[in-house]
Amino acid sequence: MNVMLIAIYVIFGVAALLTLWRIVIGPSILDRAVASDVLLTEVMCVLGAEMAINHHTRTLPVLLIIAAVGVFGSISIARFVARRDQER
């Protein structure tokens, strides 16, 4: 395994653990939503780095699906929070 790939996995692994900690501890739903978007972005970066290092595009459909889930998740959370704020 490539040394650069191991370094990338370690750095993004630590970042993912910190992001998961924010998702669990986060005081508000918006903190958790931002942390989940960051986690999805980290997963996309790891997959993209792995594709670039190994010179393939097999995981490109996975990247597109993760991006779509992130966008739709953010939109649904924003609509939920906006509706909750209007009720107050």
Backbone as CSV, one residue per row, in Angstrom:
resi,resn,N_x,N_y,N_z,CA_x,CA_y,CA_z,C_x,C_y,C_z
1,MET,0.843,-1.178,0.000,0.000,0.000,0.000,0.892,1.247,0.000
2,ASN,0.481,2.224,-0.699,1.231,3.448,-0.853,1.281,4.226,0.461
3,VAL,2.429,4.821,0.776,2.601,5.588,2.014,1.677,6.802,2.014
4,MET,1.508,7.430,0.862,0.635,8.593,0.781,-0.810,8.206,1.075
5,LEU,-1.221,7.064,0.588,-2.584,6.604,0.836,-2.806,6.321,2.320
6,ILE,-1.824,5.755,2.985,-1.932,5.501,4.416,-2.027,6.819,5.187
7,ALA,-1.216,7.800,4.812,-1.270,9.106,5.463,-2.635,9.761,5.268
8,ILE,-3.170,9.648,4.069,-4.491,10.213,3.793,-5.552,9.520,4.639
9,TYR,-5.487,8.190,4.723,-6.455,7.461,5.532,-6.370,7.856,6.995
10,VAL,-5.162,8.040,7.518,-5.006,8.406,8.930,-5.549,9.808,9.185
11,ILE,-5.193,10.761,8.339,-5.655,12.142,8.535,-7.169,12.226,8.422
12,PHE,-7.724,11.617,7.404,-9.174,11.672,7.243,-9.889,10.819,8.288
13,GLY,-9.242,9.772,8.787,-9.832,8.980,9.862,-9.971,9.791,11.139
14,VAL,-8.926,10.540,11.481,-8.995,11.408,12.665,-10.060,12.485,12.465
15,ALA,-10.099,13.069,11.285,-11.112,14.086,10.994,-12.520,13.497,11.074
16,ALA,-12.691,12.269,10.604,-14.007,11.626,10.667,-14.407,11.343,12.116
17,LEU,-13.467,10.929,12.937,-13.781,10.697,14.350,-14.186,11.994,15.049
18,LEU,-13.470,13.084,14.756,-13.848,14.371,15.337,-15.222,14.829,14.840
19,THR,-15.508,14.561,13.584,-16.810,14.924,13.034,-17.922,14.087,13.654
20,LEU,-17.671,12.801,13.842,-18.661,11.956,14.517,-18.898,12.421,15.942
21,TRP,-17.849,12.880,16.590,-17.991,13.406,17.942,-18.901,14.638,17.925
22,ARG,-18.754,15.503,16.923,-19.615,16.682,16.806,-21.057,16.278,16.520
23,ILE,-21.253,15.211,15.750,-22.612,14.756,15.473,-23.274,14.263,16.755
24,VAL,-22.535,13.552,17.589,-23.095,13.022,18.827,-23.288,14.125,19.864
25,ILE,-22.306,15.002,20.022,-22.324,16.014,21.077,-23.097,17.264,20.663
26,GLY,-23.128,17.561,19.381,-23.682,18.808,18.865,-24.924,19.283,19.592
27,PRO,-24.910,20.527,20.087,-26.056,20.985,20.877,-27.331,21.221,20.064
28,SER,-27.215,21.527,18.803,-28.419,21.793,18.020,-28.447,20.893,16.790
29,ILE,-29.607,20.862,16.160,-29.759,20.045,14.963,-28.952,20.619,13.802
30,LEU,-28.770,21.939,13.796,-27.970,22.537,12.720,-26.494,22.166,12.857
31,ASP,-25.986,22.068,14.098,-24.613,21.601,14.290,-24.449,20.184,13.776
32,ARG,-25.424,19.356,14.064,-25.364,17.972,13.590,-25.477,17.900,12.074
33,ALA,-26.280,18.760,11.478,-26.436,18.775,10.023,-25.139,19.198,9.341
34,VAL,-24.499,20.224,9.872,-23.233,20.674,9.295,-22.174,19.585,9.453
35,ALA,-22.147,18.937,10.614,-21.173,17.871,10.834,-21.420,16.689,9.902
36,SER,-22.677,16.366,9.643,-22.946,15.264,8.711,-22.539,15.629,7.289
37,ASP,-22.705,16.892,6.897,-22.227,17.335,5.589,-20.700,17.255,5.509
38,VAL,-20.043,17.628,6.603,-18.580,17.534,6.634,-18.140,16.077,6.527
39,LEU,-18.850,15.181,7.203,-18.501,13.764,7.143,-18.673,13.215,5.725
40,LEU,-19.749,13.589,5.069,-19.938,13.158,3.675,-18.843,13.719,2.769
41,THR,-18.449,14.953,3.012,-17.383,15.557,2.230,-16.061,14.837,2.465
42,GLU,-15.809,14.454,3.708,-14.585,13.709,4.012,-14.567,12.359,3.303
43,VAL,-15.695,11.692,3.289,-15.770,10.399,2.589,-15.528,10.598,1.099
44,MET,-16.099,11.659,0.535,-15.888,11.937,-0.881,-14.419,12.252,-1.169
45,CYS,-13.770,12.982,-0.274,-12.351,13.304,-0.471,-11.480,12.056,-0.404
46,VAL,-11.791,11.166,0.528,-11.017,9.923,0.613,-11.198,9.091,-0.647
47,LEU,-12.420,8.963,-1.114,-12.655,8.203,-2.339,-11.984,8.860,-3.541
48,GLY,-12.041,10.174,-3.608,-11.383,10.882,-4.703,-9.873,10.736,-4.661
49,ALA,-9.296,10.806,-3.477,-7.847,10.623,-3.346,-7.447,9.203,-3.728
50,GLU,-8.242,8.240,-3.310,-7.946,6.849,-3.662,-8.042,6.643,-5.174
51,MET,-9.018,7.271,-5.811,-9.125,7.177,-7.268,-7.922,7.809,-7.951
52,ALA,-7.483,8.964,-7.457,-6.350,9.647,-8.076,-5.047,8.869,-7.881
53,ILE,-4.863,8.302,-6.708,-3.616,7.580,-6.438,-3.558,6.281,-7.222
54,ASN,-4.679,5.563,-7.303,-4.689,4.269,-7.993,-5.055,4.362,-9.472
55,HIS,-5.281,5.558,-9.980,-5.537,5.798,-11.405,-6.722,4.987,-11.941
56,HIS,-7.880,5.152,-11.308,-9.087,4.502,-11.821,-10.293,5.407,-11.561
57,THR,-11.406,5.062,-12.165,-12.638,5.835,-11.970,-13.803,4.931,-11.582
58,ARG,-13.515,3.796,-10.995,-14.581,2.847,-10.658,-15.512,3.366,-9.566
59,THR,-15.033,4.215,-8.672,-15.881,4.687,-7.579,-16.548,6.026,-7.881
60,LEU,-16.483,6.477,-9.108,-17.127,7.732,-9.479,-18.645,7.702,-9.272
61,PRO,-19.349,6.621,-9.618,-20.790,6.594,-9.326,-21.096,6.694,-7.826
62,VAL,-20.236,6.116,-7.005,-20.425,6.217,-5.550,-20.276,7.668,-5.108
63,LEU,-19.303,8.367,-5.670,-19.122,9.778,-5.346,-20.358,10.602,-5.721
64,LEU,-20.923,10.322,-6.867,-22.116,11.049,-7.299,-23.307,10.778,-6.390
65,ILE,-23.459,9.546,-5.952,-24.564,9.201,-5.056,-24.375,9.867,-3.702
66,ILE,-23.152,9.854,-3.185,-22.890,10.507,-1.899,-23.158,12.005,-1.998
67,ALA,-22.770,12.626,-3.092,-23.020,14.055,-3.286,-24.519,14.340,-3.331
68,ALA,-25.273,13.502,-4.013,-26.724,13.703,-4.088,-27.373,13.531,-2.718
69,VAL,-26.944,12.538,-1.968,-27.490,12.331,-0.619,-27.184,13.543,0.259
70,GLY,-25.974,14.075,0.150,-25.614,15.251,0.936,-26.465,16.461,0.606
71,VAL,-26.681,16.703,-0.673,-27.488,17.856,-1.086,-28.936,17.690,-0.627
72,PHE,-29.518,16.525,-0.882,-30.915,16.326,-0.495,-31.079,16.319,1.016
73,GLY,-30.101,15.802,1.735,-30.156,15.828,3.194,-30.102,17.244,3.737
74,SER,-29.233,18.056,3.182,-29.126,19.454,3.622,-30.405,20.227,3.324
75,ILE,-30.981,19.989,2.167,-32.223,20.677,1.806,-33.355,20.272,2.743
76,SER,-33.461,18.984,3.035,-34.549,18.536,3.905,-34.381,19.063,5.327
77,ILE,-33.171,19.121,5.826,-32.950,19.664,7.167,-33.246,21.160,7.194
78,ALA,-32.846,21.870,6.161,-33.130,23.307,6.099,-34.634,23.565,6.049
79,ARG,-35.361,22.760,5.310,-36.820,22.921,5.256,-37.456,22.596,6.600
80,PHE,-36.952,21.574,7.283,-37.471,21.209,8.596,-37.245,22.326,9.607
81,VAL,-36.044,22.894,9.621,-35.733,23.966,10.562,-36.531,25.219,10.229
82,ALA,-36.695,25.534,8.950,-37.468,26.716,8.556,-38.930,26.549,8.958
83,ARG,-39.483,25.361,8.785,-40.869,25.127,9.179,-41.027,25.217,10.692
84,ARG,-40.057,24.712,11.433,-40.108,24.763,12.888,-39.997,26.202,13.382
85,ASP,-39.180,27.028,12.720,-39.050,28.425,13.113,-40.323,29.217,12.812
86,GLN,-41.034,28.851,11.739,-42.278,29.552,11.410,-43.373,29.234,12.416
87,GLU,-43.346,28.040,12.981,-44.364,27.668,13.961,-44.190,28.428,15.276
88,ARG,-42.980,28.850,15.574,-42.734,29.606,16.810,-43.202,30.976,16.638
